[in-house]
């Protein structure tokens, strides 16, 4: 069996035992000065050419790991960095833990850490008003509700948060117009994701168009417009679909229920009344076919076709008037 020529301990493949090897050989190499690059606007760190949203301590460890060089015999299992001075910039003790020939060893050195500033690609593009896509949010034949716009903003924030390290994940401009809002996105793919998600969660349709913006390396560069049109109806609106009066139950899925209780898919509905236009009334009397209620305008007792619902005198219902006909909407449908 081979033995260490210095201490006499048995060795396997090395010419020295792990303890003497660490004392007399250079197990790892690391520059005396390590510089981190940080964007002064967003605080991202540039590590191995990529901008990342991580804490200073994590960035420092990642940079050290990317620059450290160890001998093949040293199997590194962990790295720790301990500040020796106050503040981010200053002296740090770097410690490497691992194994050499199945023996635990620990080595380290003291380095100086510096931080330099460089504006990342995203902040540079955002400051310059760069964009690849416009998402135009509109509603068909009506104004967009604030509740819907809040949902749109929530969708945008959610998608941008998932794409935080994407250097084009930003909104360069928001333009509020009378008919809706235009969002200018730095990344075409994010614009497409946003428009599709809006339609998935709020319903509607998308129209995509593009136009040439410039040429780069002999290729045409396009800017894309995703025109999102929310449905003309909302949940709770009363519509007429194929001659049948319905109450919209799902704006997203385009579904409604008739006054007879049948679920229908909306294809080309005509809005009879918005949900806020319906007036509360009281059932005066009813039989199997007819219900008597107070007229929403004249307050006279009028007859209307009875919907399929449990109704009794004194019950509160909603009424709307369409084409001279009074329609009774049970509360349970809203």
JOHU-V686257 format. One line per field, one symbol per residue. psi: psi as a letter, one per 40 degrees, with the letter a starting at -180 (. if undefined). burial: # if it has 24 or more other C-alpha atoms within 12 Angstrom, else .. A space follows every 10 residues. Layout:
BEGIN
psi = ???
burial = ???
END
This chain:
BEGIN
psi = hiihedeeii icdieiiddd dddeihdihh idhhhihhhe deeiihhfeh higiiddddd dddddeeihi idehhheihi hhheiiidha hihhhhiaih fehhihiiih ihhihihhhi dddddddefh ieihhhhiih fiihiddddd dddddddddd ddfdeheegi hdihhhidea hhhhidhddd dddddddddd deiaihhhii ihdahhfeih hihihhhhhi idiiheihih hfehhihhdh ddefiihiee ehhihhdgih hdhideeihi ihhdiiaddi hhihhddeei hiiihhigih iiheihiiii hhfehhhhhi dee.
burial = .......... #..####### ##....##.# ..#######. .######... ###..#..## #####..#.# ..####..## ##........ .######### ....###### ###.#....# ###..#...# ########## ..##...##. .##.##..## ..#.###### ##.......# ########## ########## .#####.... .......... ..######## ########## #..####### #########. ...###..## #####..### ####.#.... ######.... .#.######. #...###### #....##### #.##
END
